[in-house]
Amino acid sequence: MDTMTDPTDRVSTAATALPQPPLLSCIASETALFLDFDGTLVEIADHPDGVRVAPGLIGLVERLARRLDGRLAIVTGRSLESLERLLGPLAIAVAGSHGGEFRPAGAAEAQPLAPLLPAGVLTRLNRIAQDHGGLLVEAKPFSAAIHYRHHPAARDALLAEARRIADDEGLGLTHGKMVIELTTPGADKGSALTRFMDLPPFAGATPLFLGDDTTDEHAFAAARTLGGGGVLVGPSRETAAQWRLYGVAAVHHWLKEALT
């Protein structure tokens, strides 16, 4: 994993040995459920706006939130604006931009958990993107990502250049699935999960986080620290999660079982 800090240093587990998570219906009375979006609730697409939202997904998430008495949140690397372009207005708790944008259920506005991204970072990333054939740069309030799915040979050069920007600006750097992201301090999913757990209705529950990418490791580690755990979605790798589901379809099946 290419990150400036590795949240799994103390609790890394071989995913090949991970069992499936317990049925949510058996643990729902004490569980606070946190869901990543891309790669967990929807399949990853070539372009962030190209994902397909399965029919009934929004209703499923809303019913689960009611089943858990509001102890459910989507915690995504996307900006909240991008998420709601796909799902529509959301009444449930959400955190976007890897936790930089934080909005409890029912709140009208998002609260910042991190400083805004320095203005010059996007300029530098866009210059790098053009130098490597016009790669996609995804701008968010508290982070910026450069996607290289269509130019995988650029990986090492992009990482080196992104590290220089991170060092210059005091930013975090994460390397996910064909994407490199620069984040402001405090913009990580573990911080968002911890903040939610300080608030009603989450306080006192046991956190369970579902996610697929290395950017979800902060949340796996935070959930574990708070007495809960994580569910890795997708292929095996080293992780701080304790359980594993094989992919998005398995996540949908596991979530639906809680409502039967």
Residue frames relative to the residue before (quaternion, step in Angstrom):
aa qw qx qy qz dx dy dz
M 1.0000 0.0000 0.0000 0.0000 0.00 0.00 0.00
D 0.2473 -0.7744 0.5670 0.1328 3.56 -0.83 1.01
T 0.3060 0.7180 -0.5753 0.2447 3.57 -0.24 1.26
M 0.5634 -0.5873 0.4513 0.3661 3.52 -1.25 0.36
T 0.7660 0.0839 -0.0777 0.6326 3.56 1.20 -0.57
D 0.2550 -0.7711 0.5693 0.1274 3.55 -1.02 0.80
P 0.2755 -0.8059 0.4988 0.1609 3.61 -0.27 1.21
T 0.6737 0.4989 -0.3055 0.4516 3.59 1.18 -0.23
D 0.2893 0.7914 -0.5052 0.1863 3.61 1.18 0.19
R 0.7632 0.3872 -0.2022 0.4762 3.56 0.93 -0.92
V 0.8075 0.2150 -0.0798 0.5435 3.59 1.10 -0.58
S 0.2419 0.7769 -0.5406 0.2136 3.57 0.61 1.11
T 0.0716 -0.8117 0.5792 -0.0244 3.55 -0.86 1.03
A 0.4802 -0.6464 0.5025 0.3146 3.58 -1.05 0.69
A 0.4092 -0.7553 0.4570 0.2305 3.57 -0.53 1.19
T 0.5623 0.6158 -0.3998 0.3806 3.60 1.11 -0.52
A 0.6993 0.4566 -0.2680 0.4803 3.60 1.15 -0.53
L 0.5227 0.6792 -0.4034 0.3205 3.59 1.22 -0.13
P 0.3535 -0.7263 0.5460 0.2223 3.60 -0.94 0.85
Q 0.6116 -0.4914 0.4378 0.4392 3.56 -1.29 0.04
P 0.5510 -0.6092 0.4385 0.3646 3.60 -1.10 0.56
P 0.5931 -0.5395 0.4352 0.4096 3.58 -1.20 0.36
L 0.6160 -0.5409 0.4076 0.4023 3.56 -1.18 0.48
L 0.4983 -0.6721 0.4590 0.2989 3.55 -0.84 0.99
S 0.6074 0.5729 -0.3564 0.4194 3.58 1.06 -0.68
C 0.6700 0.5040 -0.2952 0.4582 3.60 1.16 -0.55
I 0.7824 0.3167 -0.1501 0.5148 3.59 1.15 -0.54
A 0.3970 0.7773 -0.4365 0.2182 3.58 1.31 -0.12
S 0.6194 0.5894 -0.3606 0.3727 3.59 0.99 -0.71
E 0.7866 0.2701 -0.1504 0.5346 3.60 1.17 -0.44
T 0.5852 0.6236 -0.3408 0.3905 3.58 1.30 0.07
A 0.1635 -0.7009 0.6812 0.1339 3.52 -1.27 0.68
L 0.1881 -0.8305 0.5217 0.0526 3.59 -0.51 1.21
F 0.0720 -0.7844 0.6160 -0.0072 3.55 -0.88 1.09
L 0.1096 -0.8281 0.5496 -0.0144 3.55 -0.73 1.14
D 0.3535 -0.6663 0.6207 0.2141 3.52 -0.99 0.96
F 0.4322 -0.7098 0.4895 0.2640 3.61 -1.20 0.30
D 0.7833 0.2916 -0.1754 0.5203 3.62 0.27 -1.23
G 0.8095 0.2155 -0.1910 0.5116 3.56 -0.82 1.05
T 0.7225 0.3655 -0.2296 0.5401 3.57 1.31 -0.14
L 0.7820 0.2159 -0.1190 0.5725 3.59 0.78 -1.02
V 0.7732 0.1258 -0.0830 0.6160 3.59 1.21 -0.53
E 0.5453 -0.5996 0.4724 0.3464 3.55 -1.20 0.54
I 0.5176 -0.6294 0.4802 0.3245 3.56 -1.09 0.69
A 0.1891 -0.7784 0.5924 0.0866 3.57 -1.01 0.89
D 0.6761 -0.4902 0.3616 0.4147 3.56 -1.29 0.28
H 0.7667 0.1677 -0.0892 0.6133 3.58 1.12 -0.72
P 0.5810 -0.6207 0.3855 0.3585 3.64 -0.89 0.82
D 0.7001 0.4526 -0.2777 0.4774 3.61 1.06 -0.66
G 0.6285 0.5816 -0.3237 0.4024 3.59 1.27 -0.11
V 0.4239 0.7153 -0.4738 0.2901 3.59 1.19 0.12
R 0.3416 -0.7177 0.5714 0.2041 3.53 -1.22 0.58
V 0.2294 -0.7599 0.5968 0.1175 3.55 -0.77 1.09
A 0.4186 -0.7371 0.4729 0.2406 3.57 -0.54 1.16
P 0.5469 -0.5963 0.4572 0.3693 3.60 -1.01 0.70
G 0.8037 0.2873 -0.2175 0.4736 3.53 -0.92 0.89
L 0.4776 0.6925 -0.4435 0.3093 3.60 1.22 -0.22
I 0.6568 0.5148 -0.3220 0.4471 3.58 0.87 -0.91
G 0.6650 0.5009 -0.2965 0.4678 3.56 0.93 -0.89
L 0.6207 0.5459 -0.3352 0.4520 3.57 1.05 -0.78
V 0.6749 0.4862 -0.2965 0.4692 3.58 0.87 -0.93
E 0.6646 0.5020 -0.3139 0.4558 3.60 0.93 -0.82
R 0.6491 0.5008 -0.3228 0.4729 3.61 1.01 -0.76
L 0.6330 0.5219 -0.3305 0.4666 3.57 1.03 -0.73
A 0.6204 0.5384 -0.3444 0.4546 3.59 1.00 -0.77
R 0.6612 0.4811 -0.3096 0.4852 3.58 0.98 -0.79
R 0.6285 0.5449 -0.3288 0.4472 3.58 1.01 -0.83
L 0.7363 0.3865 -0.2034 0.5168 3.58 1.10 -0.76
D 0.4575 -0.7075 0.4310 0.3229 3.59 1.26 0.32
G 0.7572 -0.4123 0.1930 0.4685 3.55 0.99 0.91
R 0.5575 0.6200 -0.3899 0.3908 3.60 1.26 -0.06
L 0.5278 0.5768 -0.4430 0.4388 3.58 0.68 1.13
A 0.0510 0.7852 -0.6151 0.0500 3.55 -1.02 0.85
I 0.3119 -0.6734 0.6292 0.2310 3.53 -1.24 0.58
V 0.0516 -0.7819 0.6211 -0.0119 3.56 -0.82 1.06
T 0.0603 0.8534 -0.5005 0.1326 3.56 -0.17 1.30
G 0.5207 -0.6102 0.4952 0.3336 3.52 -1.28 0.36
R 0.5460 0.6124 -0.3943 0.4140 3.56 1.22 -0.32
S 0.5153 -0.5535 0.5263 0.3887 3.53 -1.29 0.26
L 0.5996 -0.5636 0.4159 0.3871 3.57 -1.17 0.48
E 0.5928 0.5624 -0.3638 0.4471 3.57 1.08 -0.64
S 0.6694 0.4907 -0.2975 0.4718 3.59 0.92 -0.89
L 0.6469 0.5278 -0.3231 0.4455 3.59 0.95 -0.87
E 0.7297 0.4338 -0.2544 0.4633 3.57 0.85 -0.91
R 0.5122 0.5857 -0.4379 0.4505 3.61 1.22 -0.13
L 0.7196 0.4353 -0.2385 0.4855 3.57 1.09 -0.72
L 0.7976 0.3213 -0.1404 0.4907 3.57 0.94 -0.89
G 0.4592 -0.6449 0.4764 0.3825 3.57 1.18 -0.43
P 0.7268 -0.4049 0.2942 0.4704 3.60 -1.27 0.04
L 0.2004 -0.8006 0.5602 0.0709 3.57 -0.89 0.98
A 0.2831 -0.7639 0.5593 0.1532 3.57 -0.88 0.98
I 0.5920 0.5808 -0.3647 0.4233 3.59 1.26 -0.32
A 0.6356 -0.5038 0.4090 0.4181 3.57 -1.32 0.15
V 0.0195 0.7997 -0.5981 0.0488 3.58 -0.99 0.87
A 0.0631 -0.7412 0.6640 0.0762 3.52 -1.30 0.51
G 0.1139 -0.8105 0.5736 0.0324 3.58 -0.85 0.98
S 0.7804 0.3172 -0.2530 0.4758 3.54 -1.36 0.11
H 0.6536 -0.5360 0.2882 0.4500 3.57 0.99 0.97
G 0.7593 -0.3673 0.2047 0.4967 3.57 1.07 0.65
G 0.4864 0.6666 -0.4419 0.3518 3.60 1.20 -0.18
E 0.7221 0.2984 -0.1874 0.5953 3.57 1.16 -0.71
F 0.0271 -0.8214 0.5661 -0.0643 3.58 -0.64 1.14
R 0.0911 0.8134 -0.5650 0.1040 3.58 -0.62 1.12
P 0.3044 -0.7512 0.5575 0.1797 3.61 -0.45 1.16
A 0.6498 -0.5081 0.3829 0.4159 3.57 -1.22 0.41
G 0.8113 0.2651 -0.2095 0.4771 3.54 -0.95 0.94
A 0.5540 0.6071 -0.4026 0.4032 3.59 1.21 -0.24
A 0.4549 -0.7026 0.4797 0.2631 3.56 -1.02 0.78
E 0.8009 0.1948 -0.0751 0.5612 3.56 1.03 -0.77
A 0.4826 -0.6405 0.5133 0.3055 3.56 -1.23 0.56
Q 0.3176 -0.7173 0.5886 0.1955 3.53 -1.18 0.67
P 0.3972 -0.7084 0.5155 0.2733 3.63 -0.93 0.73
L 0.1811 -0.7633 0.6105 0.1092 3.56 -1.03 0.84
A 0.7575 0.2534 -0.1393 0.5853 3.57 1.29 0.04
P 0.5613 -0.5685 0.4572 0.3907 3.60 -1.23 0.29
L 0.5928 -0.5683 0.4291 0.3763 3.57 -1.19 0.48
L 0.5894 -0.5716 0.4408 0.3628 3.54 -1.22 0.54
P 0.5064 -0.6431 0.4676 0.3337 3.64 -0.85 0.86
A 0.5850 -0.6450 0.3711 0.3225 3.55 -0.89 0.98
G 0.6851 0.5241 -0.3016 0.4061 3.59 0.93 -0.80
V 0.5246 0.6561 -0.4139 0.3507 3.59 1.19 -0.38
L 0.6625 0.5025 -0.3160 0.4569 3.58 0.89 -0.87
T 0.6189 0.5438 -0.3453 0.4495 3.57 1.00 -0.77
R 0.6832 0.4787 -0.2865 0.4712 3.57 0.89 -0.90
L 0.6595 0.4997 -0.3187 0.4625 3.60 0.95 -0.81
N 0.6481 0.5131 -0.3259 0.4588 3.59 0.97 -0.78
R 0.6212 0.5278 -0.3415 0.4678 3.58 1.07 -0.68
I 0.6468 0.5070 -0.3105 0.4777 3.58 0.99 -0.86
A 0.6399 0.5374 -0.3241 0.4434 3.58 0.96 -0.88
Q 0.6701 0.4866 -0.2989 0.4742 3.58 0.96 -0.83
D 0.6361 0.5414 -0.3245 0.4438 3.58 1.03 -0.75
H 0.7483 0.3555 -0.1976 0.5240 3.59 1.19 -0.52
G 0.7591 -0.4434 0.2065 0.4295 3.56 0.98 0.81
G 0.6363 -0.5654 0.3361 0.4030 3.60 1.14 0.42
L 0.1406 0.8160 -0.5431 0.1394 3.57 0.84 0.98
L 0.5511 -0.6129 0.4566 0.3349 3.56 -1.26 0.48
V 0.1057 -0.7478 0.6531 0.0565 3.55 -0.98 0.97
E 0.1748 -0.7864 0.5891 0.0636 3.55 -0.75 1.13
A 0.1810 -0.8076 0.5576 0.0641 3.57 -0.49 1.24
K 0.0086 -0.7701 0.6373 -0.0270 3.55 -0.99 0.95
P 0.6685 -0.5228 0.3198 0.4213 3.61 -1.14 0.33
F 0.8196 0.2363 -0.0889 0.5143 3.58 0.96 -0.84
S 0.7711 0.1745 -0.1329 0.5977 3.56 1.27 0.19
A 0.1281 -0.7562 0.6315 0.1140 3.53 -1.36 0.14
A 0.1589 -0.8057 0.5692 0.0411 3.55 -0.92 0.95
I 0.1669 -0.7440 0.6362 0.1173 3.53 -1.19 0.64
H 0.2208 -0.7998 0.5530 0.0760 3.56 -0.65 1.21
Y 0.0653 -0.8265 0.5590 0.0094 3.58 -0.83 0.96
R 0.1847 0.8261 -0.5111 0.1491 3.60 1.18 0.60
H 0.7428 0.3882 -0.2167 0.5005 3.58 1.04 -0.75
H 0.7473 0.2634 -0.1883 0.5803 3.59 1.26 0.12
P 0.0171 -0.8659 0.4998 0.0109 3.62 0.71 1.04
A 0.5863 0.5938 -0.3756 0.4031 3.61 1.13 -0.51
A 0.6233 0.5639 -0.3375 0.4237 3.59 1.20 -0.39
R 0.3634 0.7959 -0.4469 0.1866 3.60 1.27 -0.23
D 0.7360 0.4419 -0.2624 0.4406 3.59 0.57 -1.12
A 0.6576 0.5024 -0.3137 0.4656 3.58 0.96 -0.83
L 0.6484 0.5160 -0.3190 0.4599 3.58 0.99 -0.81
L 0.6390 0.5252 -0.3276 0.4566 3.57 0.97 -0.83
A 0.6582 0.5127 -0.3144 0.4528 3.58 0.91 -0.90
E 0.6918 0.4703 -0.2858 0.4674 3.58 0.89 -0.90
A 0.6421 0.5140 -0.3262 0.4659 3.60 1.03 -0.74
R 0.6241 0.5347 -0.3404 0.4570 3.59 1.05 -0.70
R 0.6220 0.5333 -0.3461 0.4570 3.59 1.04 -0.71
I 0.6502 0.4986 -0.3167 0.4778 3.58 0.98 -0.84
A 0.6456 0.5296 -0.3210 0.4469 3.58 0.93 -0.90
D 0.6668 0.4962 -0.3007 0.4677 3.57 0.93 -0.87
D 0.6686 0.5161 -0.3014 0.4426 3.58 0.94 -0.88
E 0.7948 0.3439 -0.1395 0.4801 3.56 0.96 -0.94
G 0.4508 -0.6988 0.4492 0.3267 3.62 1.24 -0.07
L 0.4117 0.7214 -0.4471 0.3319 3.56 1.06 0.83
G 0.4746 -0.6138 0.5347 0.3347 3.52 -1.33 0.24
L 0.1711 -0.7685 0.6081 0.1015 3.56 -1.20 0.52
T 0.0034 -0.7821 0.6231 -0.0069 3.56 -0.90 0.96
H 0.1997 -0.7622 0.6076 0.0996 3.53 -1.14 0.71
G 0.0473 -0.8265 0.5604 -0.0249 3.53 -0.41 1.25
K 0.7878 -0.2921 0.2349 0.4887 3.56 -1.17 -0.66
M 0.8176 -0.2205 0.0710 0.5272 3.55 -0.10 1.39
V 0.6637 0.4253 -0.3166 0.5276 3.56 1.09 0.72
I 0.1562 -0.7491 0.6387 0.0808 3.54 -1.13 0.79
E 0.0611 -0.8328 0.5499 -0.0200 3.56 -0.75 1.03
L 0.2303 -0.7355 0.6256 0.1213 3.51 -1.14 0.82
T 0.0533 -0.8231 0.5647 -0.0275 3.58 -0.75 1.07
T 0.4574 -0.6589 0.5182 0.2968 3.55 -1.16 0.61
P 0.6341 -0.5515 0.3650 0.4008 3.63 -1.09 0.58
G 0.7511 0.3304 -0.2763 0.5003 3.56 -0.83 1.04
A 0.6353 0.5022 -0.3298 0.4851 3.58 1.24 -0.30
D 0.4622 0.6213 -0.5269 0.3502 3.57 0.14 1.30
K 0.6280 -0.6012 0.3516 0.3473 3.53 -1.12 0.68
G 0.5858 0.5703 -0.3736 0.4382 3.58 1.15 -0.47
S 0.6390 0.5199 -0.3202 0.4679 3.57 1.02 -0.78
A 0.6507 0.5116 -0.3168 0.4631 3.58 1.00 -0.82
L 0.6465 0.5150 -0.3225 0.4613 3.59 0.91 -0.89
T 0.6637 0.5101 -0.3065 0.4532 3.58 0.89 -0.93
R 0.6417 0.5179 -0.3191 0.4671 3.58 1.01 -0.81
F 0.6419 0.5115 -0.3326 0.4645 3.61 0.90 -0.85
M 0.6819 0.5135 -0.2952 0.4292 3.58 0.92 -0.91
D 0.6022 0.5442 -0.3526 0.4657 3.58 1.27 -0.20
L 0.7232 0.4470 -0.2139 0.4812 3.58 1.25 -0.42
P 0.4957 -0.5818 0.5208 0.3803 3.56 -1.22 0.35
P 0.6188 -0.1516 -0.7669 -0.0780 1.62 -2.15 1.28
F 0.4650 0.7207 -0.4214 0.2945 3.62 1.27 0.07
A 0.5726 0.6395 -0.3849 0.3392 3.59 1.02 -0.79
G 0.8018 0.2733 -0.2288 0.4796 3.55 -0.95 0.99
A 0.6060 0.5447 -0.3594 0.4548 3.59 1.26 -0.18
T 0.4887 -0.6305 0.5149 0.3138 3.55 -1.36 0.05
P 0.3099 -0.7965 0.4844 0.1871 3.63 -0.43 1.13
L 0.0351 -0.7589 0.6502 0.0060 3.54 -1.12 0.83
F 0.0939 -0.8173 0.5685 0.0050 3.58 -0.63 1.17
L 0.1597 -0.7675 0.6159 0.0781 3.57 -0.98 0.95
G 0.2477 0.7686 -0.5607 0.1832 3.58 -0.76 1.02
D 0.3996 -0.7610 0.4788 0.1788 3.53 -1.20 0.54
D 0.7706 0.4155 -0.1853 0.4464 3.59 1.01 -0.75
T 0.6832 -0.4766 0.3521 0.4267 3.56 -1.31 0.17
T 0.5994 0.5631 -0.3644 0.4369 3.61 1.14 -0.48
D 0.6230 0.5345 -0.3376 0.4607 3.59 1.26 -0.23
E 0.4885 0.6900 -0.4290 0.3182 3.59 1.21 -0.24
H 0.5848 0.5614 -0.3791 0.4462 3.62 1.06 -0.60
A 0.6840 0.4751 -0.2864 0.4738 3.59 0.98 -0.84
F 0.6002 0.5395 -0.3650 0.4642 3.61 1.02 -0.71
A 0.6854 0.4882 -0.2855 0.4587 3.56 0.87 -0.97
A 0.6515 0.5120 -0.3188 0.4602 3.60 0.97 -0.82
A 0.6470 0.5133 -0.3205 0.4639 3.59 0.95 -0.86
R 0.6513 0.5158 -0.3126 0.4605 3.56 0.99 -0.82
T 0.6359 0.5330 -0.3180 0.4586 3.58 1.00 -0.82
L 0.7252 0.4225 -0.2262 0.4944 3.57 1.08 -0.76
G 0.6664 -0.5498 0.2877 0.4133 3.58 1.22 0.43
G 0.6421 0.5031 -0.3299 0.4751 3.58 1.26 0.12
G 0.3487 -0.7456 0.5215 0.2248 3.55 -0.96 -0.78
G 0.4366 -0.6960 0.5198 0.2339 3.51 -1.37 -0.07
V 0.2385 -0.7282 0.6256 0.1468 3.52 -1.31 0.53
L 0.2636 -0.7552 0.5833 0.1414 3.56 -0.60 1.16
V 0.1879 -0.7745 0.5974 0.0891 3.57 -0.90 0.97
G 0.7788 0.3349 -0.2462 0.4698 3.57 -0.78 1.02
P 0.8308 -0.2611 0.1571 0.4658 3.57 -1.30 -0.37
S 0.6023 -0.5801 0.4245 0.3472 3.54 -1.26 0.56
R 0.1995 0.7322 -0.6417 0.1111 3.54 -1.21 0.68
E 0.6419 -0.4753 0.4010 0.4487 3.54 -1.28 0.03
T 0.0986 0.8141 -0.5522 0.1500 3.57 -0.80 1.01
A 0.4503 -0.6535 0.5320 0.2953 3.55 -1.31 0.30
A 0.4837 0.6632 -0.4352 0.3699 3.60 1.28 0.00
Q 0.3805 -0.7319 0.5234 0.2137 3.57 -1.21 0.54
W 0.7684 0.2485 -0.1356 0.5739 3.58 1.24 -0.41
R 0.1746 -0.7889 0.5819 0.0919 3.56 -1.28 0.21
L 0.0950 -0.7279 0.6753 0.0713 3.51 -1.25 0.76
Y 0.5465 -0.7028 0.3501 0.2911 3.58 -0.86 0.97
G 0.8131 -0.1490 0.1043 0.5529 3.62 1.13 -0.38
V 0.7801 -0.3502 0.2443 0.4574 3.55 -1.36 -0.09
A 0.6475 0.5214 -0.3331 0.4448 3.60 0.90 -0.85
A 0.6501 0.5100 -0.3136 0.4680 3.57 1.02 -0.77
V 0.6053 0.5397 -0.3508 0.4683 3.59 1.09 -0.67
H 0.6588 0.5061 -0.3176 0.4571 3.59 0.86 -0.94
H 0.6504 0.5149 -0.3164 0.4602 3.59 0.93 -0.88
W 0.6640 0.5096 -0.2997 0.4577 3.59 0.91 -0.94
L 0.6637 0.4952 -0.3048 0.4705 3.59 0.96 -0.83
K 0.6632 0.5168 -0.3110 0.4432 3.60 0.93 -0.88
E 0.5997 0.5834 -0.3601 0.4127 3.57 1.08 -0.68
A 0.6144 0.5646 -0.3502 0.4255 3.58 1.12 -0.59
L 0.7162 0.4474 -0.2450 0.4763 3.58 1.19 -0.47
T 0.5834 0.5869 -0.3755 0.4173 3.60 1.27 0.00
